[in-house]
Amino acid sequence: MHLDVSHDPLICQLFIELFDPMQLRQFVHDWVGGSISQQLPGDVVSLEALAHGAVVILRRNGVLDRNLFRELSRIRPGQHVLLQRIANQCGAGDLDLPTTEGSTFLAVPSVRTPDYVVQQAYESLRHQRDVVREFVHHFSLPKLLMATGGSGAADKFMVFVLSWLETRAGEIAFPPVRNALQNLGLAIAGLSSGDEGLRAVSTLATFLMGQQIDAHVRTVKSFAALTEVQLYELVLRDVEGPSSITALAR
């Protein structure tokens, strides 16, 4: 019997109470094997992010069931009361009764996406997010609109943005963010053009297309704000469908 997804926060909190990061990684490895444990978030994440990631990959691989509590009870016998309480809340039943599922945890489904693809795609997205955070730290739509008025501060802003786009934007491969940065770059290049006519047209277009530009800015900011867990979930969702993310690791 697989556990309902609504109980994932309970299981996540249980992992946090029972393990430190190294112990949790070892538990997942010993229980379901290296092919799945290697999909856990990297060493830099917090225990909370690691616990959440563990729940995500266990569910994705079809092993988040009653046997989880039975295995936890085996290695943490002193926590049997706590485990039974959480198992009851999750509808897993009495852990002391024999299970008709047998040793389900020994028959782990094969991983559909190679481990290195998941891990490398995750690391790629982390790097891209960190690069974009540098851009977001300096960029804002009000700054762009004020730059159309022309001033020393506006000139410095334009120089920074164009320089950043020229040197760092090539590192961004995630399609929605890459597209947003390209559109912002076109707008800024027009506003900073030495051609007075082009600059005037670009200034007008910036005001008329304020909503579209704002949408591009929000796309970039949203990506920069993603947590380690959200990045990891993004990769895991992607391997089930289009390969726009996982292709980055190939």
PANUNU-291816 format. One record per residue: residue in one letter; x, y, z of N, C-alpha, C in turn. Coordinates in steps of 0.2 Angstrom, whole numbers, padded with zeros to 4 digits, always signed. Layout:
// residues N
AXYZXYZXYZ
...
***
This chain:
// residues 250
M+0004-0006+0000+0000+0000+0000+0004+0006+0000
H+0004+0010-0005+0008+0016-0006+0004+0022-0001
L+0009+0026+0002+0006+0031+0006+0003+0037+0002
D-0002+0040+0004-0005+0046+0001+0000+0052+0001
V+0000+0055-0005+0005+0061-0005+0003+0066+0000
S-0003+0067+0003-0004+0072+0008+0000+0071+0014
H+0002+0065+0015+0006+0063+0021+0014+0064+0020
D+0016+0067+0014+0023+0068+0013+0026+0073+0019
P+0023+0078+0021+0026+0083+0026+0027+0079+0032
L+0022+0074+0034+0023+0070+0040+0030+0066+0040
I+0031+0063+0034+0036+0059+0033+0043+0063+0033
C+0042+0069+0030+0048+0073+0029+0050+0075+0036
Q+0045+0077+0041+0047+0079+0047+0050+0073+0051
L+0047+0067+0050+0050+0061+0053+0057+0060+0052
F+0059+0061+0046+0066+0060+0044+0070+0065+0047
I+0068+0071+0048+0072+0076+0052+0073+0074+0059
E+0068+0071+0062+0068+0070+0069+0073+0063+0070
L+0073+0059+0065+0076+0053+0066+0084+0053+0064
F+0085+0057+0059+0092+0057+0056+0096+0063+0056
D+0102+0063+0056+0106+0069+0053+0107+0068+0046
P+0110+0073+0042+0111+0072+0035+0114+0065+0033
M+0120+0064+0036+0124+0058+0034+0120+0052+0035
Q+0116+0051+0041+0112+0045+0043+0106+0044+0038
L+0103+0050+0036+0098+0049+0031+0100+0047+0024
R+0106+0049+0022+0108+0047+0016+0110+0039+0016
Q+0113+0037+0022+0115+0030+0023+0109+0026+0023
F+0103+0029+0026+0097+0025+0027+0094+0023+0020
V+0094+0029+0016+0091+0028+0009+0095+0023+0005
H+0102+0024+0006+0106+0019+0002+0105+0012+0004
D+0105+0011+0011+0104+0004+0013+0098+0001+0012
W+0092+0005+0012+0086+0003+0011+0084+0001+0003
V+0085+0006-0001+0083+0006-0008+0089+0005-0013
G+0095+0006-0011+0100+0005-0015+0103+0011-0018
G+0109+0011-0021+0113+0017-0023+0110+0020-0029
S+0107+0016-0033+0104+0019-0039+0099+0025-0038
I+0096+0024-0032+0091+0029-0030+0094+0034-0025
S+0098+0032-0021+0101+0036-0016+0105+0042-0019
Q+0108+0040-0025+0112+0045-0029+0108+0050-0032
Q+0102+0050-0032+0097+0055-0034+0096+0060-0029
L+0098+0059-0022+0097+0064-0017+0100+0071-0019
P+0098+0076-0016+0101+0083-0017+0108+0082-0015
G+0112+0087-0017+0120+0087-0016+0121+0088-0008
D+0127+0088-0007+0130+0089+0000+0128+0096+0003
V+0127+0101-0001+0127+0107+0002+0120+0109+0005
V+0115+0105+0004+0108+0107+0006+0107+0105+0013
S+0103+0109+0016+0101+0108+0023+0098+0101+0024
L+0097+0099+0031+0094+0093+0032+0086+0093+0030
E+0083+0099+0031+0076+0100+0029+0075+0099+0021
A+0080+0102+0017+0080+0101+0010+0081+0093+0008
L+0086+0090+0012+0088+0083+0010+0082+0079+0012
A+0079+0080+0018+0073+0076+0020+0067+0077+0014
H+0066+0083+0012+0061+0084+0007+0063+0080+0001
G+0069+0081-0001+0071+0077-0007+0071+0070-0007
A+0072+0067-0001+0072+0060+0000+0064+0058-0001
V+0060+0061+0002+0053+0060+0001+0051+0060-0006
V+0053+0065-0010+0052+0066-0017+0054+0060-0021
I+0060+0058-0020+0063+0052-0024+0060+0045-0022
L+0059+0044-0016+0056+0038-0014+0049+0037-0017
R+0045+0043-0017+0038+0042-0020+0039+0041-0027
R+0044+0045-0031+0045+0044-0038+0046+0037-0040
N+0050+0034-0036+0052+0027-0037+0048+0022-0034
G+0042+0024-0032+0037+0019-0030+0038+0015-0024
V+0042+0018-0019+0044+0014-0013+0042+0017-0006
L+0037+0022-0007+0035+0026-0001+0028+0022+0001
D+0029+0017+0005+0024+0013+0007+0025+0011+0014
R+0021+0006+0017+0021+0004+0024+0028+0001+0026
N+0031-0002+0021+0038-0005+0022+0043+0000+0025
L+0042+0007+0023+0046+0012+0026+0046+0012+0033
F+0040+0012+0036+0039+0012+0043+0042+0006+0047
R+0041+0000+0043+0044-0006+0046+0051-0006+0046
E+0054-0003+0041+0062-0003+0041+0064+0002+0046
L+0061+0008+0046+0063+0013+0051+0062+0010+0059
S+0057+0006+0060+0056+0003+0066+0062-0002+0068
R+0064-0006+0062+0069-0011+0063+0076-0007+0065
I+0077-0001+0062+0084+0002+0064+0083+0007+0069
R+0077+0009+0071+0076+0013+0077+0071+0010+0081
P+0073+0005+0085+0068+0001+0089+0066+0006+0095
G+0070+0010+0097+0068+0015+0103+0063+0020+0101
Q+0062+0021+0094+0057+0026+0092+0050+0022+0089
H+0049+0016+0091+0043+0012+0089+0037+0016+0090
V+0036+0019+0096+0030+0022+0098+0028+0028+0093
L+0034+0032+0092+0033+0037+0087+0031+0035+0080
L+0035+0030+0078+0034+0027+0071+0027+0024+0071
Q+0024+0021+0076+0018+0018+0075+0012+0024+0075
R+0014+0029+0079+0009+0035+0078+0009+0038+0072
I+0015+0039+0069+0015+0042+0062+0012+0037+0057
A+0014+0031+0058+0011+0026+0053+0003+0026+0053
N+0000+0026+0059-0007+0027+0060-0010+0033+0056
Q-0006+0039+0057-0009+0045+0054-0008+0044+0046
C-0003+0040+0044-0003+0039+0037-0007+0033+0034
G-0010+0030+0038-0015+0024+0036-0011+0018+0035
A-0005+0017+0038+0000+0012+0036-0002+0006+0041
G-0006+0007+0046-0008+0001+0050-0003-0001+0055
D-0005-0007+0059-0001-0009+0064+0006-0012+0062
L+0012-0009+0064+0018-0011+0061+0020-0018+0064
D+0017-0020+0070+0018-0027+0073+0015-0033+0069
L+0010-0031+0065+0007-0037+0061+0011-0038+0055
P+0011-0045+0053+0014-0047+0047+0011-0043+0041
T+0015-0042+0036+0013-0038+0030+0012-0043+0024
T+0007-0042+0020+0006-0046+0014+0010-0044+0008
E+0013-0038+0009+0017-0035+0004+0024-0038+0003
G+0026-0042+0009+0033-0045+0008+0038-0040+0009
S+0044-0042+0006+0050-0037+0006+0049-0033+0000
T+0044-0028+0000+0044-0024-0006+0050-0020-0007
F+0053-0018-0002+0058-0013-0002+0065-0016-0006
L+0065-0023-0006+0070-0026-0009+0069-0027-0017
A+0063-0026-0019+0061-0026-0026+0060-0019-0029
V+0066-0015-0029+0065-0008-0031+0064-0007-0038
P+0059-0003-0040+0058-0002-0048+0065+0001-0051
S+0066+0000-0057+0072+0002-0060+0071+0010-0061
V+0076+0013-0061+0076+0021-0062+0076+0022-0069
R+0071+0026-0071+0070+0027-0078+0075+0032-0081
T+0077+0036-0077+0082+0041-0079+0089+0040-0076
P+0095+0039-0080+0101+0038-0077+0103+0043-0071
D+0106+0040-0066+0107+0045-0060+0111+0051-0062
Y+0116+0050-0066+0121+0055-0068+0117+0061-0071
V+0112+0059-0075+0108+0064-0079+0104+0068-0073
V+0101+0065-0069+0097+0069-0063+0102+0073-0060
Q+0107+0071-0057+0112+0075-0053+0115+0080-0057
Q+0117+0079-0063+0121+0084-0067+0116+0090-0069
A+0110+0088-0071+0104+0093-0072+0103+0097-0066
Y+0103+0094-0061+0102+0098-0054+0108+0103-0053
E+0114+0100-0054+0120+0105-0053+0120+0110-0058
S+0118+0109-0064+0117+0114-0069+0112+0119-0068
L+0107+0117-0066+0101+0122-0064+0104+0126-0058
R+0107+0123-0053+0110+0127-0047+0114+0132-0049
H+0119+0131-0054+0124+0136-0056+0120+0141-0060
Q+0115+0140-0064+0112+0145-0068+0108+0149-0063
R+0105+0146-0058+0101+0150-0053+0106+0155-0050
D+0112+0153-0048+0116+0157-0044+0119+0163-0049
V+0120+0161-0055+0122+0167-0060+0116+0172-0061
V+0110+0170-0061+0105+0174-0062+0104+0178-0056
R+0105+0176-0050+0104+0179-0044+0109+0186-0044
E+0115+0185-0047+0119+0191-0048+0116+0196-0052
F+0113+0194-0057+0109+0199-0062+0104+0202-0058
V+0099+0198-0054+0094+0201-0051+0096+0206-0045
H+0101+0205-0042+0104+0209-0037+0105+0216-0039
H+0106+0217-0046+0107+0224-0048+0102+0226-0053
F+0098+0222-0055+0093+0224-0060+0086+0225-0057
S+0082+0230-0060+0075+0230-0058+0071+0234-0063
L+0065+0233-0064+0061+0237-0069+0061+0244-0068
P+0060+0247-0062+0061+0254-0061+0067+0257-0063
K+0073+0253-0062+0079+0256-0064+0079+0256-0072
L+0077+0251-0075+0076+0251-0082+0072+0257-0085
L+0067+0259-0082+0062+0264-0084+0066+0271-0083
M+0069+0271-0077+0072+0278-0075+0078+0279-0080
A+0081+0273-0082+0087+0274-0087+0085+0277-0093
T+0079+0277-0095+0077+0281-0101+0077+0288-0101
G+0078+0291-0095+0078+0298-0094+0085+0301-0095
G+0090+0296-0094+0097+0298-0095+0100+0302-0089
S+0105+0299-0087+0109+0302-0081+0115+0298-0080
G+0120+0300-0076+0126+0297-0074+0124+0290-0071
A+0120+0290-0067+0118+0283-0063+0115+0278-0069
A+0111+0281-0073+0107+0277-0078+0113+0274-0083
D+0118+0278-0085+0123+0276-0089+0127+0270-0086
K+0128+0271-0079+0132+0265-0076+0127+0259-0076
F+0121+0260-0075+0116+0254-0075+0116+0251-0081
M+0116+0255-0087+0116+0252-0093+0122+0248-0095
V+0128+0251-0093+0134+0248-0094+0135+0241-0090
F+0132+0241-0084+0133+0235-0080+0129+0229-0084
V+0122+0231-0085+0118+0226-0088+0120+0223-0094
L+0122+0228-0099+0125+0225-0105+0131+0221-0105
S+0136+0223-0100+0142+0219-0099+0140+0213-0096
W+0135+0212-0091+0133+0206-0088+0130+0201-0093
L+0126+0204-0098+0123+0200-0103+0128+0197-0108
E+0133+0201-0109+0138+0199-0114+0142+0194-0111
T+0144+0194-0105+0149+0190-0102+0146+0183-0098
R+0140+0184-0096+0137+0179-0092+0130+0176-0094
A+0127+0179-0099+0120+0177-0101+0121+0170-0105
G+0127+0169-0108+0128+0163-0111+0128+0157-0107
E+0129+0158-0100+0129+0152-0096+0122+0150-0094
I+0117+0153-0096+0110+0152-0095+0107+0148-0100
A+0105+0141-0099+0102+0137-0104+0095+0135-0103
F+0092+0137-0097+0085+0135-0095+0081+0140-0100
P+0077+0137-0104+0074+0141-0110+0070+0147-0107
P+0065+0146-0102+0061+0152-0100+0065+0158-0098
V+0071+0156-0094+0075+0162-0092+0079+0165-0098
R+0082+0160-0102+0086+0162-0107+0082+0167-0112
N+0076+0165-0113+0072+0169-0118+0070+0176-0114
A+0069+0176-0108+0067+0182-0104+0073+0187-0104
L+0079+0184-0103+0085+0188-0103+0087+0191-0110
Q+0086+0187-0115+0087+0189-0122+0082+0195-0124
N+0076+0195-0122+0071+0200-0123+0073+0207-0119
L+0075+0206-0113+0078+0211-0109+0084+0214-0112
G+0088+0210-0115+0094+0213-0118+0093+0217-0124
L+0088+0215-0128+0086+0219-0134+0083+0225-0132
A+0079+0226-0127+0076+0232-0124+0082+0237-0122
I+0086+0234-0118+0092+0238-0115+0097+0240-0121
A+0098+0236-0125+0103+0238-0131+0100+0244-0135
G+0093+0244-0136+0090+0249-0139+0090+0256-0135
L+0089+0255-0129+0089+0261-0125+0096+0264-0124
S+0101+0260-0125+0108+0263-0124+0111+0264-0131
S+0107+0264-0136+0110+0264-0143+0113+0272-0144
G+0118+0272-0148+0121+0279-0150+0117+0282-0155
D+0112+0279-0158+0108+0281-0163+0102+0285-0160
E+0101+0291-0160+0096+0295-0156+0089+0292-0158
G+0088+0291-0165+0081+0289-0167+0080+0282-0164
L+0084+0277-0164+0083+0271-0162+0082+0271-0154
R+0086+0275-0151+0085+0276-0144+0078+0279-0142
A+0075+0284-0146+0069+0286-0145+0063+0281-0146
V+0064+0277-0151+0059+0272-0153+0059+0267-0147
S+0065+0265-0145+0066+0260-0140+0063+0262-0133
T+0064+0269-0132+0061+0272-0126+0053+0271-0126
L+0051+0273-0131+0043+0273-0132+0041+0265-0132
A+0045+0261-0135+0043+0254-0135+0043+0251-0128
T+0048+0254-0124+0049+0251-0117+0043+0253-0113
F+0040+0259-0114+0034+0261-0110+0028+0257-0112
L+0027+0257-0119+0021+0253-0122+0021+0246-0120
M+0027+0243-0120+0027+0236-0118+0029+0234-0111
G+0027+0239-0107+0029+0238-0100+0027+0231-0097
Q+0021+0229-0098+0018+0223-0096+0023+0217-0098
Q+0024+0217-0104+0028+0211-0107+0035+0211-0104
I+0038+0217-0103+0045+0218-0100+0045+0216-0092
D+0039+0218-0089+0038+0216-0082+0038+0208-0081
A+0034+0205-0086+0034+0198-0086+0040+0194-0087
H+0045+0197-0091+0052+0194-0092+0055+0195-0085
V+0055+0201-0082+0058+0202-0076+0056+0197-0071
R+0049+0196-0070+0047+0192-0065+0049+0184-0066
T+0050+0182-0073+0052+0176-0074+0059+0175-0072
V+0063+0180-0073+0070+0180-0071+0071+0179-0063
K+0067+0184-0060+0067+0184-0053+0064+0178-0049
S+0059+0175-0052+0056+0169-0050+0061+0163-0050
F+0065+0163-0055+0070+0158-0056+0076+0159-0051
A+0078+0165-0050+0083+0167-0045+0081+0165-0038
A+0074+0165-0037+0072+0164-0030+0071+0156-0028
L+0072+0152-0033+0071+0145-0032+0075+0142-0026
T+0073+0138-0022+0077+0135-0017+0080+0129-0020
E+0084+0125-0016+0088+0119-0018+0082+0114-0019
V+0077+0113-0015+0072+0108-0015+0068+0110-0022
Q+0066+0116-0023+0062+0118-0029+0066+0116-0035
L+0072+0117-0035+0077+0116-0041+0077+0108-0042
Y+0077+0104-0037+0078+0097-0037+0071+0094-0040
E+0065+0097-0037+0059+0095-0039+0058+0096-0047
L+0060+0102-0049+0060+0104-0056+0063+0099-0060
V+0069+0096-0058+0073+0091-0062+0069+0085-0062
L+0066+0083-0056+0063+0076-0056+0056+0077-0060
R+0053+0082-0060+0047+0083-0064+0048+0082-0071
D+0054+0085-0073+0056+0086-0080+0058+0079-0083
V+0060+0074-0079+0062+0068-0082+0056+0064-0084
E+0050+0066-0081+0044+0062-0083+0041+0064-0090
G+0044+0070-0092+0041+0073-0098+0046+0075-0103
P+0045+0082-0105+0050+0085-0110+0057+0085-0107
S+0062+0084-0111+0069+0084-0108+0072+0091-0109
S+0069+0096-0108+0072+0103-0108+0077+0104-0103
I+0076+0101-0097+0081+0102-0092+0086+0096-0092
T+0084+0090-0092+0088+0085-0091+0093+0085-0097
A+0091+0088-0103+0095+0088-0109+0102+0092-0107
L+0101+0096-0102+0107+0100-0100+0113+0096-0098
A+0111+0090-0095+0116+0086-0092+0120+0081-0097
R+0117+0081-0103+0119+0076-0108+0125+0079-0112
***
